């Protein structure tokens, strides 16, 4: 994999990242990333040559029945309506 520094893009800004929480759907399905701390995000950004990041919390909530969502493979629907 080529780093941003190697292609002279070492002042890049990653304008969509997630940190500071757990994505419960990914946790139960085994998808990645399941979680990421702000420290992990900063380390990954520095190693990749990203100068700044804009970060959002993971899209998790205990409002929905996560077991039901996983069994029905309804992730997209979980963001648009309650169960």
Backbone as a chain_set.jsonl record, in Angstrom:
{"seq": "XXXXXXXXXXXXXXXXXXXXXXXXXXXXXXXXXXXXXXXXXXXXXXXXXXXXXXXXXXXXXXXXXXXXXXXXXXXXXXXXXXX", "coords": {"N": [[0.825, -1.162, 0.0], [0.531, 2.212, -0.78], [1.704, 5.086, 0.858], [0.324, 8.313, 1.77], [2.325, 10.216, 1.982], [4.271, 9.272, 0.254], [3.245, 9.898, -2.216], [3.198, 12.59, -2.232], [1.082, 13.836, -0.81], [0.95, 14.666, 1.845], [-0.273, 16.526, 3.513], [-2.93, 16.038, 3.794], [-6.501, 15.984, 4.489], [-8.679, 13.958, 6.192], [-11.95, 13.754, 5.811], [-14.047, 12.283, 6.856], [-14.37, 10.256, 9.361], [-14.661, 7.763, 11.969], [-14.922, 7.508, 15.491], [-14.441, 6.9, 19.031], [-16.355, 5.146, 20.299], [-18.614, 2.326, 20.01], [-19.616, 0.335, 17.312], [-22.407, -1.26, 17.382], [-23.805, -2.981, 15.638], [-21.786, -3.853, 13.831], [-20.21, -5.122, 15.731], [-21.771, -7.351, 16.501], [-22.042, -8.681, 14.064], [-19.492, -9.158, 13.248], [-18.206, -7.517, 11.505], [-15.817, -5.022, 10.476], [-14.836, -1.626, 11.108], [-15.254, -2.343, 14.587], [-14.922, -0.834, 16.804], [-13.19, 2.169, 17.756], [-10.797, 4.089, 19.242], [-10.158, 7.577, 19.926], [-7.447, 8.014, 20.159], [-6.403, 5.785, 18.735], [-7.329, 6.432, 16.179], [-5.932, 8.839, 15.67], [-3.28, 7.882, 15.686], [-3.363, 6.094, 13.46], [-3.938, 7.945, 11.446], [-1.639, 9.589, 11.507], [0.352, 7.702, 10.813], [-0.425, 7.213, 8.237], [-0.013, 9.571, 6.95], [-1.902, 11.551, 7.074], [-2.907, 14.778, 7.819], [-4.96, 16.077, 9.261], [-8.133, 15.233, 10.764], [-11.667, 14.781, 10.476], [-14.006, 13.747, 12.692], [-16.636, 11.516, 13.601], [-19.059, 10.184, 15.914], [-19.46, 6.626, 16.367], [-22.17, 5.003, 14.685], [-24.2, 4.082, 16.791], [-26.743, 2.767, 18.887], [-28.905, 2.015, 21.607], [-31.493, 1.912, 21.186], [-32.721, 0.376, 19.223], [-33.63, -3.072, 18.498], [-31.036, -4.925, 18.474], [-30.366, -7.632, 18.044], [-32.497, -8.548, 16.483], [-32.147, -6.916, 14.206], [-29.672, -7.86, 13.249], [-30.266, -10.568, 12.714], [-32.141, -10.261, 10.687], [-30.7, -8.875, 8.834], [-30.86, -6.04, 8.558], [-29.561, -3.493, 8.564], [-29.567, -0.942, 7.171], [-32.241, -0.198, 7.325], [-32.459, 0.205, 10.029], [-31.548, 2.712, 10.525], [-33.46, 4.374, 9.634], [-35.996, 3.963, 10.688], [-37.683, 3.147, 13.761], [-37.864, -0.075, 15.442]], "CA": [[0.0, 0.0, 0.0], [1.299, 3.446, -0.888], [1.287, 6.091, 1.825], [0.085, 9.637, 1.199], [3.608, 10.909, 1.916], [4.994, 8.808, -0.932], [2.701, 10.533, -3.419], [3.201, 14.029, -1.952], [-0.195, 14.316, -0.276], [1.107, 14.511, 3.287], [-1.07, 17.504, 4.262], [-4.322, 15.709, 3.5], [-7.506, 15.985, 5.541], [-9.693, 12.918, 6.059], [-13.132, 14.489, 6.266], [-15.107, 11.414, 7.367], [-13.861, 9.141, 10.144], [-15.477, 7.438, 13.142], [-14.137, 7.166, 16.679], [-15.062, 7.153, 20.314], [-17.543, 4.367, 20.612], [-18.725, 0.97, 19.474], [-20.686, 0.101, 16.347], [-22.987, -2.513, 17.876], [-24.136, -3.863, 14.519], [-20.532, -4.482, 13.416], [-19.773, -6.008, 16.811], [-22.525, -8.611, 16.463], [-21.883, -9.368, 12.783], [-18.078, -9.425, 13.017], [-17.658, -6.564, 10.538], [-14.859, -4.062, 11.027], [-14.368, -1.577, 12.486], [-16.252, -2.472, 15.65], [-14.667, 0.268, 17.728], [-11.932, 2.857, 17.523], [-10.617, 5.225, 20.139], [-9.59, 8.76, 19.276], [-5.996, 7.777, 20.093], [-6.151, 4.883, 17.611], [-7.563, 7.189, 14.953], [-4.808, 9.768, 15.49], [-2.112, 7.079, 15.312], [-3.541, 5.638, 12.074], [-3.826, 9.111, 10.564], [-0.224, 9.984, 11.433], [1.086, 6.685, 10.062], [-0.855, 7.287, 6.835], [0.333, 10.864, 6.394], [-3.053, 12.449, 7.116], [-2.587, 15.862, 8.744], [-6.111, 16.393, 10.101], [-9.308, 14.383, 10.546], [-12.981, 15.154, 10.992], [-14.486, 12.467, 13.203], [-18.013, 11.408, 14.064], [-19.238, 8.995, 16.749], [-20.0, 5.452, 15.69], [-23.637, 5.053, 14.635], [-24.793, 3.049, 17.625], [-27.798, 3.153, 19.803], [-29.578, 0.871, 22.217], [-32.918, 2.105, 20.918], [-33.193, -0.699, 18.346], [-33.385, -4.455, 18.887], [-29.879, -5.276, 17.645], [-30.457, -9.047, 17.658], [-33.454, -8.619, 15.371], [-31.518, -6.313, 13.029], [-28.634, -8.763, 12.747], [-30.908, -11.755, 12.15], [-32.838, -9.876, 9.449], [-29.77, -8.138, 7.983], [-31.584, -4.804, 8.302], [-28.816, -2.322, 9.032], [-30.018, 0.297, 6.553], [-33.55, 0.153, 7.861], [-32.34, 0.61, 11.425], [-31.238, 4.127, 10.595], [-34.578, 5.17, 9.113], [-37.231, 3.814, 11.461], [-37.55, 2.251, 14.921], [-38.508, -1.396, 15.322]], "C": [[0.882, 1.243, 0.0], [0.782, 4.448, 0.145], [1.07, 7.431, 1.124], [1.376, 10.427, 1.066], [4.369, 10.539, 0.648], [4.475, 9.441, -2.222], [2.467, 12.033, -3.2], [1.845, 14.586, -1.54], [-0.177, 14.264, 1.248], [0.398, 15.579, 4.119], [-2.556, 17.269, 4.058], [-5.204, 15.781, 4.737], [-8.494, 14.865, 5.238], [-10.97, 13.488, 6.653], [-14.282, 13.592, 6.717], [-14.477, 10.198, 8.03], [-14.816, 8.898, 11.31], [-14.561, 7.068, 14.297], [-14.997, 7.344, 17.916], [-16.337, 6.391, 20.599], [-17.479, 2.991, 20.001], [-19.863, 0.957, 18.464], [-21.274, -1.26, 16.699], [-23.33, -3.476, 16.759], [-22.87, -4.588, 14.041], [-20.019, -5.448, 14.469], [-20.463, -7.363, 16.711], [-22.376, -9.368, 15.152], [-20.427, -9.705, 12.478], [-17.458, -8.516, 11.974], [-16.705, -5.605, 11.246], [-15.092, -2.694, 10.418], [-15.518, -1.7, 13.475], [-16.147, -1.3, 16.614], [-13.344, 0.913, 17.353], [-11.856, 4.044, 18.481], [-10.071, 6.403, 19.345], [-8.082, 8.592, 19.154], [-5.628, 6.86, 18.933], [-6.3, 5.612, 16.28], [-6.4, 8.129, 14.656], [-3.56, 9.01, 15.056], [-2.204, 6.625, 13.857], [-3.402, 6.789, 11.087], [-2.367, 9.523, 10.404], [0.588, 9.002, 10.61], [0.76, 6.737, 8.571], [-0.495, 8.616, 6.18], [-0.834, 11.835, 6.332], [-2.785, 13.5, 8.193], [-3.72, 16.154, 9.722], [-7.256, 15.45, 9.772], [-10.552, 15.071, 11.093], [-13.608, 13.842, 11.429], [-15.904, 12.579, 13.752], [-18.112, 10.186, 14.979], [-19.757, 7.822, 15.918], [-21.525, 5.485, 15.742], [-24.272, 3.951, 15.47], [-25.84, 3.624, 18.56], [-28.38, 1.895, 20.419], [-31.09, 0.971, 22.019], [-33.508, 0.944, 20.117], [-32.893, -2.071, 18.933], [-32.274, -4.995, 17.987], [-29.919, -6.73, 17.197], [-31.37, -9.209, 16.453], [-32.851, -8.043, 14.078], [-30.496, -7.248, 12.398], [-29.267, -9.978, 12.077], [-31.604, -11.447, 10.817], [-31.951, -9.126, 8.465], [-30.378, -6.797, 7.57], [-30.841, -3.551, 8.741], [-29.335, -1.017, 8.456], [-31.362, 0.748, 7.102], [-33.469, 0.655, 9.289], [-32.081, 2.1, 11.548], [-32.435, 4.991, 10.178], [-35.853, 5.032, 9.923], [-37.006, 2.902, 12.665], [-38.275, 0.932, 14.689], [-39.655, -1.518, 16.288]], "O": [[1.879, 1.297, 0.72], [-0.426, 4.636, 0.288], [1.57, 7.653, 0.022], [1.518, 11.226, 0.14], [5.029, 11.382, 0.041], [5.202, 9.509, -3.213], [1.656, 12.658, -3.883], [1.508, 15.713, -1.902], [-1.161, 13.869, 1.873], [0.473, 15.527, 5.347], [-3.352, 18.204, 4.14], [-4.736, 15.658, 5.868], [-9.079, 14.824, 4.155], [-11.062, 13.682, 7.865], [-15.387, 14.086, 6.941], [-14.098, 9.236, 7.363], [-15.676, 9.73, 11.601], [-13.548, 6.397, 14.106], [-16.113, 7.861, 17.861], [-17.303, 6.966, 21.098], [-16.43, 2.545, 19.536], [-20.94, 1.496, 18.72], [-20.704, -2.294, 16.353], [-23.161, -4.684, 16.922], [-22.886, -5.806, 13.866], [-19.45, -6.486, 14.131], [-19.815, -8.404, 16.823], [-22.564, -10.584, 15.125], [-20.153, -10.46, 11.545], [-16.305, -8.714, 11.591], [-16.784, -5.408, 12.459], [-15.524, -2.623, 9.267], [-16.621, -1.216, 13.223], [-17.144, -0.835, 17.165], [-12.49, 0.294, 16.719], [-12.749, 4.891, 18.515], [-9.581, 6.239, 18.228], [-7.498, 8.988, 18.145], [-4.657, 7.118, 18.222], [-5.495, 5.429, 15.368], [-5.936, 8.206, 13.519], [-2.854, 9.453, 14.15], [-1.239, 6.753, 13.104], [-2.816, 6.628, 10.016], [-1.912, 9.778, 9.289], [1.421, 9.408, 9.8], [1.58, 6.347, 7.739], [-0.659, 8.767, 4.969], [-0.77, 12.835, 5.617], [-2.476, 13.163, 9.336], [-3.466, 16.449, 10.89], [-7.351, 14.932, 8.659], [-10.486, 15.843, 12.05], [-13.731, 12.917, 10.626], [-16.302, 13.61, 14.293], [-17.329, 9.248, 14.834], [-20.413, 8.013, 14.894], [-22.106, 5.942, 16.727], [-24.821, 2.993, 14.925], [-25.808, 4.791, 18.951], [-28.346, 0.826, 19.808], [-31.859, 0.212, 22.609], [-34.665, 0.576, 20.316], [-32.002, -2.212, 19.77], [-32.534, -5.462, 16.879], [-29.537, -7.029, 16.065], [-31.042, -9.93, 15.511], [-33.023, -8.609, 12.999], [-30.452, -7.412, 11.178], [-28.848, -10.374, 10.989], [-31.642, -12.295, 9.925], [-32.401, -8.775, 7.374], [-30.41, -6.458, 6.387], [-31.469, -2.624, 9.252], [-29.527, -0.061, 9.207], [-31.587, 1.939, 7.316], [-34.311, 1.443, 9.721], [-32.372, 2.689, 12.589], [-32.412, 6.209, 10.357], [-36.717, 5.906, 9.854], [-36.205, 1.971, 12.585], [-39.175, 0.836, 13.854], [-40.316, -2.556, 16.334]]}, "num_chains": 1, "name": "protein.A"}
